[in-house]
Amino acid sequence: MATVLIVEDDEVLAGVMRRHLTQAGHDVEWAADGERGLKKLRFERPDVCVVDLMMPGTDGWGVIEQMRAEGLDTPVIVLSARSSEHDKVHTLGIGADDYIVKPASMKELVARVGAALRRSGRASAPAAPREEEAIEAPGIRIDFRTHRVLVEAASGEWVDCALTVREFRLLSTLAREQGRVLSRDELQQRVWGTPHRPRDRIVDVCVRKIREKVDHRSPSHDFVHTHYGVGYRFEPEPKAAA
């Protein structure tokens, strides 16, 4: 499963694309404008980006030019109503990898995304084996069979944290090494398959989201701990008394 970023100001169309790509097995993120799209490209490093050209503020051309200028090599598929040869040639010339003219078949979009992933070698690493036993620790259960993380609520019920694919992979990577500090480089290599660079914030952003969904939801424990200048550690520790 891969992460696909949609940069599209039309919320309805973005929702349709998200639904079809999710059904195809991808983890999908959405940005409603170019500036937010660039932030996600910088800090979340999706496997492929689908971008519209005509957007307010930073348009699709600006997104492509800026990301390539920054050395971001995420494959870009343009989905645009502009159909002239000049638009296609110019857009591919500044760094887009593919160009689809609206209105487009969602089946074609899914196929083009798959082709871009194969060409770039960015197809995500396979998920943890289904036969792997669940990780159980005080206040938390990580279930590889259902791909869910559950925390124990104050009522005693187990609550699904609804992690994305990448969040699940990062948390489970830490949990398998419970008690050991893993560096950002090690985590980025294991989860994203790319080396960590000094300005990369991809691991930190993902950890923040995990804390919002898991640690903040648990009434009894904190699970992911920061070791400044080193990395992160998984260990269920009781929350400090108020």
C-alpha positions as CSV (number, residue, x, y, z in Angstrom):
1,M,0.0,0.0,0.0
2,A,1.3,3.5,-0.9
3,T,0.5,7.0,0.3
4,V,-1.1,9.2,-2.4
5,L,-1.4,13.0,-1.9
6,I,-4.2,14.8,-3.8
7,V,-3.7,18.5,-4.3
8,E,-7.0,19.8,-5.5
9,D,-9.2,22.7,-4.6
10,D,-12.5,21.0,-5.7
11,E,-13.5,19.2,-2.6
12,V,-16.1,17.1,-4.4
13,L,-13.7,15.8,-7.0
14,A,-11.0,15.3,-4.3
15,G,-13.5,13.2,-2.4
16,V,-14.3,11.0,-5.5
17,M,-10.6,10.5,-6.2
18,R,-9.9,9.7,-2.5
19,R,-12.7,7.1,-2.5
20,H,-11.4,5.3,-5.6
21,L,-7.8,5.4,-4.5
22,T,-8.6,4.1,-1.0
23,Q,-10.7,1.3,-2.5
24,A,-7.6,0.4,-4.6
25,G,-5.7,0.0,-1.3
26,H,-3.9,3.3,-1.0
27,D,-3.6,5.6,2.0
28,V,-4.8,9.0,0.7
29,E,-4.1,12.5,2.0
30,W,-5.7,15.7,0.6
31,A,-4.6,19.3,0.4
32,A,-7.0,22.0,-0.8
33,D,-4.4,24.4,-2.1
34,G,-0.8,24.5,-3.3
35,E,0.8,25.8,-0.2
36,R,-0.7,23.1,2.0
37,G,0.3,20.6,-0.7
38,L,3.9,21.7,-0.6
39,K,3.9,21.4,3.2
40,K,2.7,17.8,3.0
41,L,5.2,17.0,0.3
42,R,8.0,18.4,2.4
43,F,7.1,16.8,5.7
44,E,5.0,13.7,5.0
45,R,6.8,12.5,1.8
46,P,3.9,10.8,0.0
47,D,4.7,8.1,-2.5
48,V,2.9,9.9,-5.4
49,C,1.2,13.2,-5.8
50,V,-1.9,13.9,-8.0
51,V,-2.2,17.7,-8.5
52,D,-4.5,20.1,-10.3
53,L,-3.1,23.0,-12.2
54,M,-5.6,25.8,-11.7
55,M,-5.8,26.6,-8.0
56,P,-5.9,29.9,-6.1
57,G,-2.6,31.0,-4.7
58,T,0.2,28.6,-5.5
59,D,-1.1,26.8,-8.6
60,G,-0.1,23.3,-9.8
61,W,2.8,24.6,-11.9
62,G,4.1,26.4,-8.8
63,V,3.9,23.3,-6.7
64,I,5.8,21.2,-9.3
65,E,8.5,23.9,-9.8
66,Q,9.0,24.5,-6.1
67,M,9.2,20.8,-5.1
68,R,11.7,20.0,-7.9
69,A,13.7,23.0,-6.9
70,E,13.9,21.6,-3.4
71,G,15.0,18.2,-4.6
72,L,11.7,16.4,-3.8
73,D,11.5,13.5,-6.2
74,T,7.9,12.4,-5.5
75,P,6.3,11.3,-8.8
76,V,3.6,13.9,-9.9
77,I,0.5,13.1,-11.9
78,V,-1.3,16.2,-13.2
79,L,-5.1,16.0,-13.5
80,S,-6.3,19.1,-15.3
81,A,-9.0,20.5,-17.6
82,R,-6.3,22.2,-19.7
83,S,-5.8,20.0,-22.7
84,S,-3.6,21.9,-25.1
85,E,-0.3,20.5,-26.3
86,H,1.5,23.5,-25.0
87,D,0.2,22.9,-21.4
88,K,1.1,19.2,-21.5
89,V,4.6,19.8,-22.9
90,H,5.3,22.7,-20.5
91,T,4.0,20.8,-17.4
92,L,6.0,17.6,-18.2
93,G,9.0,19.8,-18.9
94,I,9.1,21.4,-15.5
95,G,9.0,18.0,-13.7
96,A,5.5,16.3,-13.9
97,D,5.7,12.6,-14.6
98,D,2.2,12.1,-16.1
99,Y,-0.7,14.2,-17.4
100,I,-4.4,13.3,-17.4
101,V,-7.1,15.6,-19.0
102,K,-10.3,16.1,-17.1
103,P,-12.9,14.7,-17.1
104,A,-11.0,11.5,-16.5
105,S,-12.0,7.9,-15.6
106,M,-11.2,7.1,-12.0
107,K,-10.1,3.6,-13.2
108,E,-7.6,5.3,-15.4
109,L,-6.4,7.5,-12.5
110,V,-5.9,4.4,-10.3
111,A,-4.0,2.7,-13.1
112,R,-1.8,5.7,-13.7
113,V,-1.0,6.0,-10.0
114,G,0.0,2.3,-10.0
115,A,2.2,2.8,-13.0
116,A,3.9,5.8,-11.4
117,L,4.6,3.8,-8.3
118,R,6.1,0.9,-10.3
119,R,8.3,3.2,-12.4
120,S,9.7,5.0,-9.4
121,G,10.1,1.9,-7.3
122,R,8.1,3.6,-4.6
123,A,5.6,0.9,-4.0
124,S,5.3,0.6,-0.3
125,A,6.9,-2.3,1.6
126,P,4.5,-5.1,2.4
127,A,2.5,-4.9,5.6
128,A,3.5,-7.0,8.6
129,P,2.6,-10.7,8.1
130,R,-1.0,-11.4,9.0
131,E,0.1,-14.4,11.1
132,E,2.2,-12.1,13.4
133,E,0.8,-12.1,16.9
134,A,-0.7,-8.9,18.3
135,I,1.4,-6.8,20.6
136,E,-0.3,-6.4,23.9
137,A,0.9,-4.0,26.6
138,P,-0.8,-2.1,29.4
139,G,-3.5,0.1,27.9
140,I,-2.8,-0.8,24.3
141,R,-3.2,-3.6,21.7
142,I,-1.6,-3.6,18.3
143,D,-3.4,-6.1,16.0
144,F,-1.6,-7.0,12.8
145,R,-4.5,-9.2,11.6
146,T,-7.0,-6.3,11.5
147,H,-4.3,-3.6,11.2
148,R,-5.8,-1.7,14.1
149,V,-4.4,0.0,17.3
150,L,-6.8,-0.1,20.3
151,V,-6.4,1.7,23.5
152,E,-8.3,1.0,26.8
153,A,-10.8,3.7,27.7
154,A,-11.7,4.7,31.2
155,S,-14.9,2.6,30.9
156,G,-12.8,-0.5,30.2
157,E,-13.9,-0.6,26.5
158,W,-11.3,-0.8,23.7
159,V,-11.3,2.1,21.3
160,D,-9.9,2.0,17.8
161,C,-7.4,4.8,17.2
162,A,-7.9,4.9,13.4
163,L,-4.3,5.2,12.4
164,T,-3.3,5.6,8.8
165,V,-1.1,2.9,7.2
166,R,2.1,4.9,7.8
167,E,1.2,5.7,11.4
168,F,0.4,2.0,12.0
169,R,3.8,1.0,10.6
170,L,5.7,3.6,12.6
171,L,4.0,2.7,15.9
172,S,4.4,-1.1,15.3
173,T,8.1,-0.6,14.4
174,L,8.6,1.1,17.7
175,A,6.5,-1.4,19.6
176,R,8.4,-4.4,18.3
177,E,11.5,-2.8,19.8
178,Q,9.8,-1.9,23.1
179,G,12.1,-0.1,25.5
180,R,14.8,0.6,22.8
181,V,15.4,4.1,21.4
182,L,15.2,4.1,17.5
183,S,16.8,7.0,15.7
184,R,14.9,9.0,13.1
185,D,17.1,7.6,10.4
186,E,16.4,4.0,11.4
187,L,12.7,4.7,11.6
188,Q,12.6,6.5,8.2
189,Q,14.6,3.7,6.6
190,R,12.2,1.0,8.0
191,V,8.9,2.8,7.4
192,W,9.5,4.9,4.3
193,G,12.5,3.2,2.8
194,T,14.4,6.4,2.4
195,P,17.4,7.8,4.3
196,H,16.8,10.6,6.9
197,R,18.2,14.0,5.9
198,P,18.9,16.8,8.4
199,R,15.8,18.9,7.5
200,D,13.4,16.0,7.2
201,R,10.5,16.3,9.6
202,I,8.5,13.3,8.3
203,V,9.2,11.1,11.3
204,D,8.4,13.9,13.8
205,V,5.1,14.7,12.0
206,C,4.0,11.1,12.0
207,V,4.9,10.7,15.7
208,R,2.9,13.9,16.5
209,K,-0.2,12.4,14.8
210,I,0.3,9.1,16.6
211,R,0.3,10.9,20.0
212,E,-2.8,12.8,19.1
213,K,-4.6,9.6,18.2
214,V,-3.2,7.2,20.7
215,D,-1.5,8.8,23.7
216,H,-4.0,11.6,24.0
217,R,-6.9,9.1,23.8
218,S,-5.6,6.8,26.5
219,P,-6.6,7.9,30.0
220,S,-3.9,5.9,31.7
221,H,-0.7,5.7,29.7
222,D,1.7,7.5,27.4
223,F,3.3,5.2,24.8
224,V,5.7,7.1,22.5
225,H,8.6,9.0,24.2
226,T,11.1,11.5,22.8
227,H,14.8,11.2,23.4
228,Y,16.0,14.6,22.2
229,G,18.8,14.5,19.7
230,V,18.4,10.7,19.3
231,G,14.9,9.5,18.4
232,Y,11.9,7.8,19.9
233,R,11.0,4.9,22.2
234,F,7.9,2.9,22.8
235,E,7.1,2.1,26.4
236,P,3.7,2.2,28.2
237,E,4.2,4.5,31.1
238,P,1.5,5.7,33.5
239,K,0.4,9.3,32.9
240,A,1.6,11.7,35.6
241,A,-1.1,12.5,38.2
242,A,-2.7,15.9,37.6
